[in-house]
Amino acid sequence: MLKVAILDDYQNVSQEFVDLKKLSGKYEIKIFSEPFKNEEEAIQKLKEFEALLIMRERTLISKNLINNLKKLKFIITSGMRNKAIDLQATKEKKIIVSGTEINSNPAAELTWALILGLARNIKPEIDNMFQGYWQTTIGVELKGKILGLIGLGKIGSQVAKIAKAFGMQVVVWSENLDLNKCKELEVLPVSKEDLLKTSDFISIHVVLGDRYKDLIKLKEFDIMKKTAFLINTSRGQIVNEDDLIIALSTNVIAGAGLDVYEKEPLPSDHKLRFLPNALLVPHIGYVTAENYSIFYTQMFENLEACVTGKAIRKIE
């Protein structure tokens, strides 16, 4: 029987989306709901498995891990892109890697939850309501404000459309900006510096790569308005976390809404957790019932296809 490991099922919900009991005659399945402490532990606990079903960019599937998992044949990830997998190493070991579809709208929706939460001080007001207080902050309106989008791909485009509905002005920058899309969405392409200088809200929607790592550092925070808010639902490494903590703790900017972090899960004693102007959620941009249904259903579809020698949704 094929030994299958489901990794990083933090909420232990995979069984809610796939009937694992029905598959028990075909596969020997083990669920790992806690992240591994380190790579050594991962190697030790996964060495007997032939297939890994993983959530993208949680456990690092490094060359060393791959080389030490001698029985591994298949890696199936949520989404069709996962930078945590060393694809060169999988190719060398002839391990098949495949992915699933993913809805992009949940990330755009969460972006707006963070923007609105910051604009209207939702977290402190909720906290204060439970403490017995009433109307302790003053919010700001979105109408007439400038939203700066770093990136205008699938998610950035959806965020832009919603901004227009709120009556916001939208400015956009990225290294490979599609000017035709800017025209279509009626958003203004600007330089990175102008976006940082003029925007009231800055939201990041680019794919992490060398050119975008540490894109926002102290120099960039100093350019921003003191009343500006930064929102990051893309990847933690795009914003230098140490510099972000300095900017927030010294009120260089008004606040930040974050769904992503350099290290995930975010350590319980991390400084970001204790900043009153940081609105934090635990990387839930894609964590919806609809997406999880797609992920787990297609993961097992992929596994069936791999076992029969007709792999689908391959990532190379």
GUMAR-147903 format. One record per residue (C-alpha): residue number from 0; residue in one letter; x negated, y, z. Coordinates in steps of 0.5 Angstrom, whole numbers, plus 500, padded with zeros to 3 digits. Example, Ala and Ser with C-alpha at 12.3 -4.5 7.8 and 13.67 -1.06 7.14 Angstrom:
residues 2
 num residu  xx  yy  zz
   0      a 475 491 516
   1      s 473 498 514
This chain:
residues 316
 num residu  xx  yy  zz
   0      m 500 500 500
   1      l 497 507 498
   2      k 495 511 504
   3      v 498 518 504
   4      a 496 524 508
   5      i 501 530 509
   6      l 497 536 511
   7      d 498 542 515
   8      d 505 541 516
   9      y 505 546 522
  10      q 513 546 523
  11      n 513 538 522
  12      v 519 539 517
  13      s 516 535 511
  14      q 521 530 513
  15      e 527 535 512
  16      f 526 536 505
  17      v 524 529 503
  18      d 527 522 506
  19      l 520 519 508
  20      k 523 513 510
  21      k 526 511 503
  22      l 518 511 501
  23      s 516 507 507
  24      g 516 501 503
  25      k 511 504 497
  26      y 507 509 501
  27      e 504 509 508
  28      i 505 516 510
  29      k 502 520 516
  30      i 503 527 517
  31      f 498 532 520
  32      s 502 538 523
  33      e 496 541 527
  34      p 490 544 523
  35      f 483 540 524
  36      k 478 543 529
  37      n 473 543 524
  38      e 471 539 518
  39      e 468 533 521
  40      e 474 532 525
  41      a 478 532 518
  42      i 473 527 515
  43      q 474 523 521
  44      k 481 523 521
  45      l 482 523 513
  46      k 477 517 511
  47      e 482 512 510
  48      f 487 516 506
  49      e 487 515 498
  50      a 492 521 497
  51      l 492 528 500
  52      l 499 532 500
  53      i 497 539 502
  54      m 499 546 503
  55      r 495 551 499
  56      e 490 555 502
  57      r 491 552 509
  58      t 485 546 510
  59      l 479 547 506
  60      i 478 542 501
  61      s 470 543 500
  62      k 465 539 496
  63      n 463 536 503
  64      l 470 533 505
  65      i 471 531 498
  66      n 464 527 498
  67      n 466 524 505
  68      l 473 521 503
  69      k 470 515 499
  70      k 477 512 498
  71      l 481 519 496
  72      k 484 519 489
  73      f 489 524 489
  74      i 490 531 491
  75      i 497 534 491
  76      t 498 542 493
  77      s 504 546 493
  78      g 503 551 488
  79      m 499 551 481
  80      r 493 555 484
  81      n 489 553 490
  82      k 482 556 492
  83      a 481 552 498
  84      i 480 546 493
  85      d 473 545 490
  86      l 475 543 483
  87      q 468 542 481
  88      a 467 537 486
  89      t 474 533 485
  90      k 472 533 477
  91      e 465 530 479
  92      k 469 524 483
  93      k 474 523 478
  94      i 480 525 483
  95      i 486 528 480
  96      v 489 534 482
  97      s 496 537 481
  98      g 501 542 484
  99      t 508 544 484
 100      e 512 550 482
 101      i 513 556 487
 102      n 518 561 487
 103      s 515 568 487
 104      n 521 572 490
 105      p 520 570 497
 106      a 513 574 498
 107      a 516 580 495
 108      e 522 580 499
 109      l 518 579 505
 110      t 514 585 503
 111      w 520 589 504
 112      a 521 586 510
 113      l 514 589 513
 114      i 515 596 509
 115      l 522 597 512
 116      g 520 594 519
 117      l 514 599 519
 118      a 518 605 516
 119      r 523 604 522
 120      n 519 602 528
 121      i 523 595 528
 122      k 519 591 532
 123      p 518 596 538
 124      e 525 598 538
 125      i 527 591 538
 126      d 522 590 544
 127      n 525 596 547
 128      m 532 594 547
 129      f 530 588 551
 130      q 527 592 556
 131      g 533 596 557
 132      y 531 602 553
 133      w 534 606 548
 134      q 532 610 541
 135      t 524 611 543
 136      t 521 612 536
 137      i 523 616 530
 138      g 522 613 523
 139      v 521 615 516
 140      e 526 615 510
 141      l 523 611 504
 142      k 527 616 499
 143      g 522 620 495
 144      k 516 617 498
 145      i 510 614 494
 146      l 509 607 494
 147      g 502 605 491
 148      l 502 598 489
 149      i 495 594 488
 150      g 497 589 483
 151      l 503 589 478
 152      g 503 581 477
 153      k 510 577 478
 154      i 510 579 485
 155      g 508 587 485
 156      s 513 587 479
 157      q 519 585 483
 158      v 516 590 489
 159      a 516 596 484
 160      k 523 594 482
 161      i 526 594 489
 162      a 522 601 490
 163      k 526 604 485
 164      a 532 602 488
 165      f 530 606 494
 166      g 529 612 490
 167      m 521 611 491
 168      q 516 614 486
 169      v 511 608 484
 170      v 504 608 483
 171      v 499 602 481
 172      w 492 600 480
 173      s 488 594 479
 174      e 482 592 475
 175      n 486 589 469
 176      l 493 593 469
 177      d 498 592 464
 178      l 500 599 461
 179      n 505 596 457
 180      k 508 593 464
 181      c 507 600 467
 182      k 511 603 461
 183      e 517 598 462
 184      l 517 598 469
 185      e 517 606 469
 186      v 511 606 474
 187      l 505 611 474
 188      p 498 608 473
 189      v 493 611 477
 190      s 486 611 479
 191      k 484 607 486
 192      e 482 613 489
 193      d 488 617 487
 194      l 493 611 489
 195      l 489 611 496
 196      k 490 619 497
 197      t 497 620 495
 198      s 501 613 497
 199      d 505 613 503
 200      f 506 606 503
 201      i 500 601 500
 202      s 502 594 498
 203      i 497 589 496
 204      h 499 584 490
 205      v 492 582 487
 206      v 489 575 487
 207      l 483 574 491
 208      g 477 573 487
 209      d 470 576 488
 210      r 472 583 485
 211      y 478 584 490
 212      k 474 581 496
 213      d 473 587 502
 214      l 477 591 497
 215      i 479 596 503
 216      k 474 598 508
 217      l 473 604 512
 218      k 471 608 506
 219      e 478 607 503
 220      f 482 607 510
 221      d 478 614 510
 222      i 481 616 504
 223      m 488 614 506
 224      k 493 619 509
 225      k 494 619 517
 226      t 501 617 516
 227      a 500 612 511
 228      f 502 604 512
 229      l 498 598 509
 230      i 502 592 507
 231      n 498 585 505
 232      t 502 579 503
 233      s 497 577 498
 234      r 490 574 502
 235      g 487 577 508
 236      q 480 577 505
 237      i 482 583 501
 238      v 482 587 507
 239      n 476 588 511
 240      e 479 585 518
 241      d 474 589 522
 242      d 475 595 519
 243      l 482 595 519
 244      i 482 594 526
 245      i 478 600 527
 246      a 483 604 522
 247      l 489 602 526
 248      s 486 603 533
 249      t 483 610 532
 250      n 490 612 528
 251      v 486 613 521
 252      i 492 610 518
 253      a 499 610 521
 254      g 500 602 521
 255      a 499 596 517
 256      g 504 590 516
 257      l 500 583 515
 258      d 502 576 513
 259      v 495 574 511
 260      y 489 574 515
 261      e 481 572 514
 262      k 482 566 519
 263      e 489 562 519
 264      p 492 560 524
 265      l 490 567 527
 266      p 487 566 534
 267      s 491 567 540
 268      d 486 572 542
 269      h 485 576 536
 270      k 485 583 537
 271      l 490 585 531
 272      r 495 581 536
 273      f 494 587 541
 274      l 495 593 536
 275      p 502 596 537
 276      n 501 599 530
 277      a 500 592 527
 278      l 507 589 525
 279      l 504 581 524
 280      v 508 575 521
 281      p 504 568 520
 282      h 503 567 513
 283      i 511 566 512
 284      g 511 569 505
 285      y 512 563 501
 286      v 515 559 507
 287      t 523 558 505
 288      a 527 552 505
 289      e 528 553 497
 290      n 520 553 496
 291      y 519 547 501
 292      s 524 543 498
 293      i 521 545 491
 294      f 514 543 494
 295      y 515 536 498
 296      t 520 534 492
 297      q 515 535 487
 298      m 509 533 491
 299      f 512 526 491
 300      e 514 526 484
 301      n 507 528 482
 302      l 504 522 487
 303      e 509 517 483
 304      a 506 520 476
 305      c 499 519 479
 306      v 500 512 481
 307      t 503 510 474
 308      g 497 513 471
 309      k 501 519 468
 310      a 499 525 472
 311      i 504 531 471
 312      r 502 538 473
 313      k 495 537 473
 314      i 490 543 476
 315      e 483 543 472
